[in-house]
Amino acid sequence: MTRSPELLVRAAFCYAEAGDYAQAARCHEEAGHRLKAAELWEQAKDPARAAECWLREGRPGRAAECWLSIGRYEAAAECFEGAGDLLRAGWTLVTRTRSFATAEQLFTAARTDPGGQELRRRIGRRLAAARAYGETAALVETLAGAAERLGDLSPAREREQVELWAVTAAELVGRPDLGALVFAASYRAGVTGCADRWQQWAARVLGDTTGVPTGPAPPPAP
């Protein structure tokens, strides 16, 4: 027997109060409330079901985050592309899969604002070429340029994103020297949390944190 939406919502509330988020999600889904169901599937630690609900409700960006959380990288990239975020789609593919040619096509097609977004597009495109064909010269040049330009980028969130992309790209092509160069530029630019990220990276990649700052950069002299 089909239950009315009102009864289903009441049941969902009771299930949620009891901590049974999966049953609460099923009730909302049956009632046609897929946005609420998606949130509850996430609380129930079932990102695949959550992603399906987000997709059915036209929220591919949220679905992409769910697929990422369980290592479904190709599906995540497809959703990012569906959401119009070609940079995230390409970055997911070039760093998490071997679909380098597709990633390069996404970066080529992406329309970006000048500054940080365009710099990230260039890093992604050249990383895709480096991983696909072993051509690293253009990427090395781009990463060195990123270090020089990082302090001039805005907003602050974009500086942090460029730091992440540049350091990751440097690591993937076996150039930790460039990763350290980017971290040093980020530190001088006062990017929030840079010192902690630099410490963690140095310990993991270099096995040594000697010389790496342990706190934020001091403010410039007046």
Secondary structure, DSSP 4 states (H G I P E B T S, - for coil): -PPPHHHHHHHHHHHHHTT-HHHHHHHHHHTT-HHHHHHHHHHTT-HHHHHHHHHHTT-HHHHHHHHHHTT-HHHHHHHHHHTT-HHHHHHHHHHHSS-HHHHHHHHHH----TTHHHHHHHHHHHHHHHHHH---HHHHHHHHHHHHHGGG-SSHHHHHHHHHHHHHHHHHTT-HHHHHHHHHHHHHTT-TTHHHHHHHHIIIIIS--TT--SSPPPPPP-
